[in-house]
Amino acid sequence: KTILDMPEPGYREFKTSKYTEEQFNKYGFSNIEKVSMTGLKAVIDTGRPGPTVCVMGELDSLVVLGHPHADADTSAAHACGHHCQIAMMIAVGQSLNDPEVLKGLSGKIVLVAVPAEENIEVEFRKNLREEGKIEFLLGKQEFVKLGALDGVDIAMMTHTSHSNPPSILGIGGTNNGTVSKSIKFKGKASHAGGAPHNGINALNAAMLAMSGIHFQRETFKDEDTIRIHPIITRGGAAVSSVPADVRMETYVRGSSIEGFLDASEKVDRALRAGAMA
């Protein structure tokens, strides 16, 4: 409930990370390590040789306008159950760290609170990369790059879900791969009422590009489960000015590498066509 009430998107989870670290200390987890801006790692060592099992929880939220638990200022909201993940990860650690339980275990348990699972705010994360704060836009990849998962034999996590009929426990299926895109259309500003002919409308270019993307949808194979859902993150400076700087973000998702790379190239063609027009 505490984490539910303080949602923060990826690489911004400072309050959530601080609270999680407090819980790690509360339950006696040792060797707490800070990883990748807001991530955390703690190790429970049984002192006996055996496998190293990693239990993960994800720190970040989504951004969902109108969500009943959305932050009033940022619209961040735990709409994907990550607040429950962190709680379940801590509960696993608390249970296994009991001295009587540890007597029957071997190896190590690695508890990981990982940032930035949701692939959102791409432009913000690209800026972090340019500043040298991260290399990868997503937290798990960053953990791998930094060596935080070295030596782990198996990693697992729990995730909230819904099923019909309802069930207490289930096993997750496969997921789509994805390519993320951050796009900038650069035009030329001019007075939209007095001299629109002197401008180059970047918003029109973006709209053409989006139409081109949509016209490609009939070319995607059903078995590739292609999903493309672009948004405009910046549409112009003022209604009286021809938009000169327009930003878009999109995913290209698919169930096979071949499928989503093919779709990604089609999206790129549509983007270039909009810009050239």
C-alpha positions in Angstrom: 0.0 0.0 0.0 2.9 2.4 0.8 4.4 1.8 -2.6 1.0 2.0 -4.4 0.6 5.5 -3.0 4.0 6.8 -4.2 4.2 5.7 -7.9 7.3 6.7 -9.8 8.3 6.0 -13.4 11.6 4.3 -14.4 14.9 5.8 -13.2 12.8 8.2 -11.1 12.0 5.7 -8.3 14.0 7.5 -5.6 11.3 7.4 -2.9 10.4 3.8 -3.7 14.1 2.8 -3.7 14.6 4.5 -0.3 11.6 2.7 1.2 12.7 -0.6 -0.2 16.2 -0.2 1.3 14.6 0.6 4.6 12.7 -2.7 4.4 15.9 -4.6 3.5 17.5 -3.2 6.6 14.5 -3.8 8.7 14.6 -7.6 7.9 18.3 -7.9 8.3 19.4 -8.3 4.7 23.1 -7.8 4.4 25.4 -6.7 1.6 22.9 -4.2 0.3 24.3 -2.7 -3.0 22.9 0.2 -5.0 22.8 -0.4 -8.7 21.9 1.8 -11.7 20.6 5.0 -10.2 17.7 3.6 -8.1 18.2 -0.2 -8.2 19.0 -2.3 -5.2 20.6 -5.7 -4.6 20.9 -7.7 -1.3 22.4 -11.2 -0.8 21.3 -13.9 1.7 24.2 -16.3 2.0 23.5 -19.7 3.6 27.3 -20.3 4.0 27.0 -23.6 2.1 27.8 -24.3 -1.5 24.8 -24.4 -3.9 23.0 -22.5 -6.6 22.4 -18.7 -6.6 18.8 -17.9 -7.0 17.7 -14.3 -7.8 14.2 -13.1 -6.8 13.3 -9.8 -8.5 10.8 -7.1 -8.0 10.3 -4.1 -10.2 10.3 -0.6 -8.7 8.7 1.5 -11.4 5.2 2.6 -12.3 3.4 3.5 -15.5 1.9 6.9 -16.3 -1.9 6.6 -16.6 -4.2 9.6 -16.7 -7.3 9.2 -14.6 -6.1 6.1 -12.7 -7.7 6.0 -9.2 -4.2 5.7 -7.6 -2.4 8.1 -9.9 -0.1 10.8 -8.5 -1.9 14.1 -8.7 1.1 15.9 -10.2 2.7 13.3 -12.5 -0.2 10.9 -13.3 2.2 8.1 -12.4 0.3 5.0 -11.3 1.0 1.4 -10.4 -1.3 0.0 -13.1 0.9 -3.1 -13.6 1.2 -4.4 -10.1 4.8 -3.5 -9.4 4.0 -2.4 -5.9 2.9 -6.0 -5.2 6.1 -7.3 -6.8 8.3 -5.4 -4.4 6.2 -6.6 -1.5 6.4 -10.2 -2.6 10.1 -10.0 -3.2 10.7 -8.6 0.3 8.3 -11.3 1.8 10.4 -14.0 0.1 13.6 -12.6 1.6 12.0 -12.2 5.0 10.8 -15.8 5.0 14.0 -17.3 3.8 16.3 -15.2 6.1 14.8 -16.9 9.1 17.7 -18.8 10.9 15.6 -22.0 11.2 14.8 -21.9 7.4 18.4 -21.1 6.5 19.5 -24.3 8.2 17.8 -26.3 5.5 19.0 -24.3 2.5 22.3 -24.0 0.5 23.7 -21.5 -1.9 22.6 -17.9 -2.0 19.4 -15.9 -2.4 19.8 -12.6 -4.3 17.1 -10.1 -3.8 16.9 -7.5 -6.6 14.8 -4.3 -6.8 15.2 -3.4 -10.4 14.3 0.0 -12.0 12.7 0.9 -15.3 10.9 -2.2 -16.4 8.3 -0.2 -18.2 9.7 1.1 -21.5 8.3 4.6 -21.4 9.6 8.1 -21.4 12.1 7.2 -24.1 13.4 10.7 -24.7 14.1 11.2 -21.0 16.0 8.0 -20.8 18.0 8.8 -24.0 19.0 12.0 -22.2 20.2 10.0 -19.2 22.3 7.9 -21.6 23.8 10.9 -23.2 24.7 12.2 -19.7 26.5 8.9 -19.1 24.1 7.9 -16.2 22.9 4.7 -18.0 23.7 2.7 -21.1 20.4 0.8 -21.5 17.0 2.3 -21.4 15.7 -0.6 -19.3 16.8 -1.7 -15.8 17.3 -5.4 -16.2 19.6 -4.9 -19.2 21.5 -2.3 -17.2 21.9 -4.8 -14.3 23.4 -7.3 -16.7 25.8 -4.8 -18.1 26.9 -3.7 -14.7 27.5 -7.3 -13.6 24.9 -7.2 -10.9 23.5 -10.5 -12.0 26.9 -12.3 -12.5 26.9 -15.7 -10.8 23.1 -16.0 -10.8 22.0 -19.5 -11.8 18.3 -18.7 -12.1 16.2 -15.5 -11.8 12.5 -15.4 -11.0 9.7 -13.0 -10.1 6.0 -12.9 -9.4 3.6 -10.7 -11.3 0.0 -9.8 -10.6 -2.4 -10.8 -13.4 -6.0 -11.6 -14.1 -7.4 -14.8 -15.4 -10.8 -16.3 -16.3 -11.7 -18.3 -14.3 -9.8 -16.7 -11.4 -6.8 -18.5 -10.1 -4.4 -18.1 -7.1 -1.2 -19.0 -9.0 -0.2 -19.4 -12.6 2.8 -19.6 -14.9 3.4 -16.7 -17.3 3.6 -17.2 -21.0 6.0 -15.7 -23.6 6.3 -12.1 -24.4 6.9 -10.0 -27.5 10.3 -8.4 -28.2 10.4 -4.7 -28.9 12.2 -1.9 -30.6 11.7 1.6 -29.0 11.8 4.7 -31.1 12.2 8.4 -30.2 11.5 10.6 -33.2 12.0 14.3 -33.7 10.4 16.2 -36.7 12.1 19.5 -37.2 10.2 22.2 -39.2 10.3 26.0 -39.4 8.3 28.3 -37.2 6.2 31.1 -38.6 3.1 32.9 -37.6 0.2 30.5 -38.2 -2.3 33.2 -39.0 -0.2 35.9 -40.7 2.5 33.9 -42.6 1.9 30.2 -42.5 3.4 29.9 -46.0 6.8 30.8 -44.5 6.7 27.9 -42.1 7.3 24.2 -42.4 4.8 22.3 -40.3 6.5 19.5 -38.3 3.2 18.4 -36.8 1.8 17.8 -40.3 4.9 15.7 -41.1 4.3 13.7 -37.9 0.6 13.1 -38.8 1.6 11.9 -42.3 4.1 9.5 -40.7 1.5 8.1 -38.4 -0.9 7.6 -41.2 1.8 5.8 -43.1 2.4 3.5 -40.1 -1.3 2.8 -39.9 -1.6 1.9 -43.6 1.1 -0.7 -43.0 -1.0 -2.7 -40.6 -2.5 -5.0 -43.1 1.0 -6.2 -44.1 1.7 -7.7 -40.6 1.3 -11.4 -40.2 -1.1 -12.5 -37.4 1.4 -15.0 -36.1 4.0 -12.2 -35.5 1.6 -10.4 -33.2 2.9 -7.0 -34.3 1.9 -4.1 -32.1 2.7 -0.5 -32.9 1.3 2.4 -30.8 2.9 5.8 -31.4 2.2 8.9 -29.3 2.9 12.6 -29.8 4.9 13.8 -26.8 5.4 17.4 -28.1 3.0 18.9 -30.6 4.1 22.5 -30.9 4.9 25.6 -29.0 1.8 27.7 -29.4 -1.4 27.5 -31.4 -0.5 30.7 -33.2 2.9 29.3 -34.4 3.6 26.8 -37.1 5.0 23.8 -35.1 8.7 23.6 -35.6 9.6 20.9 -33.1 7.4 17.8 -32.8 8.4 14.6 -30.9 7.0 11.1 -31.1 7.6 7.9 -29.3 6.6 4.4 -30.3 7.2 0.7 -29.7 7.4 -1.9 -32.4 6.5 -5.2 -30.8 6.5 -8.7 -32.2 6.8 -12.3 -31.2 9.8 -13.0 -33.5 12.9 -11.0 -34.2 12.3 -11.3 -37.9 8.8 -10.1 -37.5 9.4 -7.0 -35.4 12.5 -6.0 -37.4 10.5 -6.1 -40.6 7.8 -4.0 -39.0 10.4 -1.6 -37.6 11.8 -1.0 -41.1 8.3 -0.3 -42.4 7.8 2.2 -39.5 11.1 3.9 -40.4 9.9 4.2 -44.1 6.7 5.9 -42.9 8.6 8.3 -40.7 11.0 9.2 -43.5 8.0 9.7 -45.9 6.3 12.0 -43.5 9.5 14.1 -43.1 10.2 14.3 -46.8 6.7 15.4 -47.6 
